[in-house]
Amino acid sequence: MATPTTNTARSAKIIAGATPFGATLKDALVSFLREELGIEVIDLGTGHSIAANVGLRVSSYVGSGVRGLVVCGVDSIGSMLANKFPGASATGCRSIDEAVDARSICDSNILVLSPLAGGSAKDILLAWLDTAFKSPCPVSNGQPWSDDVQESLDRFHIKMTKIGVLDSEPGGCISCAICCLANPQVPDPFKMIPGGSVKIIQENPTSATVKFKAQSVEPAHHHTSGHEQLVLKGKMSVWNLSKKKRYDLVAGNYLFTPGGHVHMVKYHEDTKFFVKWHGHCDMFFDTAEKAIDE
């Protein structure tokens, strides 16, 4: 077992969240961070796609030392969701050694834990918090990294922080496969769904009018930010799968859907609505879940 190198510049703020599978452990770790370590925690609560919310929030704080904590049933999936945002470095850790390696080598700023970690979760979290970037770790056999390896880690760290950030300078990375994936051509996700069209009214934050033809269906998906809808004409049903609620909307009805909430939509008539997002309107499709009723 590795002995972590104490980082006197331990993160002063943690963004935390969990899927329903990890809610109990997340609550215990949040209490540990607040009451025993005196670390400020912003608790985003629970949700099936909470890792994306944590990744987005940590991404917005890159360079400030703010880190994230996600507790979910499958740590590899949580890491994938959180890592979709520039500057996010999420790592799933199942042991103290893995936590120390993740901080030393990757400068991990989001820890993803599974409830399977059980009683060792606090120790893993503490090791991850107290290990500085480029510290001795199990991979280095507990010895300080050589100067050339430290330089290599620094170069890797700089390159990682630039993934997903468009660079307009000559020779900048604007077309590599990774950056294209990290920068989808938004905002027009509705054209990906048959029967839909969108007219952008304003950018940053985005607002738009959206039209869908009768019998069109938006499959299970979520957005990284909350959004408001006002139906202008037609009839639609929204299933919020995260809350297990159905909303039937007609002209004049309003609905707010929080960021990260998985939802499906069916349009019973030709429908037009106004929508406003509270932040960047990235859209991710989710595994289909059975609607509450038809």
N, C-alpha and C positions, 0 to 999 in steps of 0.2 A: 504494500500500500504506500502510495506517495505521500510525502509530507508537503502540503502546499506552502508556497512562499507568501507570507502575509503582504498584502498590498495596502499601504497606509492610505491610499487614495481610493478606498472602497466606495463603490457607487452610492451616491446619496439619495437616489430615487430609483424605484423599480416599477415598471408597468407589468401588472399581473393579470392573468385570466386563465380560464379552464373550460374544457368541455364538460358536459354533465357527468362523464365518467370520472373526472378528476376534481370535481368541486370540493369534496371533503378534504382531500389532501391540500388543495390550493388554499383553502381557508386556514388550515393549520399552519402552512408555511407563511402566509401573509401575517398571521398573528406573531409568528416567530420573528419575522423581519421587523415588524413594528415594535413589539414589546420587549424583545430580548436584544435586538441589534440596533434599535433606534433608527431604522432606515424608513424613509418616506415611501409609501406604496400607493400607487394609483390602481385600484382594483376595478377592472373592467367587467367583472362578474363572469357569467358562464354563457356559452353558446357553441354550437357545433363547429363554427368556423372562427372561433375566438383567436386562434393563432394568427390569422391574417390581420385582425385588429391590432394585436400586440405588435406584430411586425411593422405595420403602418405607423403606429405611434412611436416606436423606437427609431424607425427611419427618420421621422421628423425631428428627432433629438440628436442625430448623429453628430459626434464631436463634443457633446456636452457631458459624456460619462453616464448618461441614463441607460439602464439595461432593462431587459424583459424577462419574465418568467411565465412559462406556459405549462400547464399540467393537463395531459390528454391521454386517452386510452392507448394510442399508437404514437410513440414519440417521433418516428420517422415521418409520419404524415404531418404532424404539427410543425416539424422543422421545415418541410417543403412549403407549407403555407406561409410561414413567417418569413422565409427567405426570398419571397417574391418582390421584396421592396429594397431599393438602393440603400446600401449601408447596413442592412440587417445581416447578422451573422449568427444564425440559430443552430444550435447543436443539441442533439438528443444524447443524454448521458445516463448511464445505468450504474456507474460506480464512481468512487472518488478519483481513481486513476484517470478515467475518461474525462471527468470534469477538469482536472488539472491539465491534461493534454489539450483540451479544447481551448482553455484560456491561454496557455503558453504558446501554442502553435497558431491557432486561428483568431486569437483575440475575440473569442465568442462574446457577443453582447446580448444574446437571448438564450436562456437555459430552458430546454424542453424535457420535462420529466413525465414518467408514467407512474400511475398508482402502484405498479408492480415493484417500484423502488421501495415501497413500504417504509419500515423504520429507518432505513438508511438515507431517506430523502433529505433530511435536514443536514446530514453530514456531507452529502453530495453538493447541496446548495452552498454550504459554508465554504467548502473547498473551492468551488467555482467563484464565489465572491472574493476570496482571499488570495487567489493566484493572479499574479501580474503577467502580462504579455511578455513572452520570451524568458520566463522563469525556468529553472531546472524542472524536469518533469519525467514521468516514467519512460517516455520515448528517448529522452537524453540520458537514461540510466541515472537520473538524479544529479547529473553533472551540469554545470553552466554550459550553455550553447557556445560554440566557437564563434569568433567574430564574423567569419564568412557566412555561417548559418544565420546569425542574427541579421546580417544585411539582407540575406535572402528572404527571411521572414518579413522584414520591413518592406521590401519590394512587393512581396505577395500581398501584404496588408493594403498597400496603396492601390494596387490593381483591383483588389476586391471592392474597395470603397467606390471605385469608379464604374463598376458594373451597373448598368441600368441608368446611368446619368449621361444624357446626350451631351456630346462635346462638339461645339460648333467650330473649334479651332482647326486650322489646316492639318490634315492627317489625323484628326480626332476620330474616335470610335463611334460611328453613327450607323454602321450597317452589319456588324458582326452578329452571328446567330444569337448569342446570349443577350446582347443589348436589344435586338429586335424583339425577343421574347419578353424582355423586361419593360419594353415601351410599346405596348400594343397601340394600334391606331384608334384611339378613343378620342372624342366621344361620339361614337355612332354604333353602340352595341346592338341596337334594336334591328339593324339591317341584317344581323346574323340570324334573326328569327323570322321565318316566313310570315308574311302578312303585316309586318311592321314597318313603319317609317318614322323619321324624327326630324324636327326642325329646331336647331339650336337658337336660343334667344340670347343667352349670355354665357360667357366663360368665367371660370374661377370666382365663385362657385358656379357650376353649370346649371342652367335652367333651360327647359325645352318644352315644346308641345309634341306629343307622340300620338300616332294613329295606329290602330290595329283593326284588321278586317274581322268580321264575324267568324267565330269558331277558331280563331288563332289561339295558340297556347304558348306561354313562356314557360319553359321547363324549370325545374328546381335550380335556383341560383341565389347568389347574394352579392351585395355591393360592399365596398370597403368603407362607405360612409352612409349615414342615414339619408333618407329622401322623403319628400312630401309630395303627395299627389292630390290634384283636384280634378274630378271628372267633369268634362265640359259637355259631353254628350255620349249616349250609348249605355251599355250595361256590362259589368265585368265582375268576376269573383277573384279574390286574392286569398290564397291559403298561406298563412304564416306558419311554416312547418316547425320553426323553432319554438313558437308559443302554442302550437296546436290549436290555432283559431282560424276561422273562415270569416271573410268580410265580403258582403255583397254590396256593390257600389253602383249607383246610377248618377246621372247629371246632378251636380251640386254637392256630391259627397266628397269628403276629405279623408285621407289616410296617411299616417306617418309610419314608415317601416325603419327600425333602427339598423345601423350598420352591422353587417355580419349575420343578420337574421335570414335564414334560408326561406324562400317563398316561391310559390308557383302562381301563375295568373292564367285565367281563361276568359276570353272575350265572347260574350253571348250575342252581341250585336256589333255593328261597326262602331268603334269607340274612339274618342279623342280625349286626351287629358293633358293637364299641365303638370310638369314634374320639376322639382328643384332639389338638387343634392346639397348636402352640408359640407362636402369636401370633394376630393377627386372621385370620379364616378367609375372606377374600375369595376368590372363585372366578372364574376367567376361562376361557372356552372358547377353544380353539386350533384352527388349521387341522388337519383330520383327517390323520393319517399312517397308513400301512399298518401293521397290527400285525405282530409278528414271525412269528406263525403263527396258525392258527385252532384 
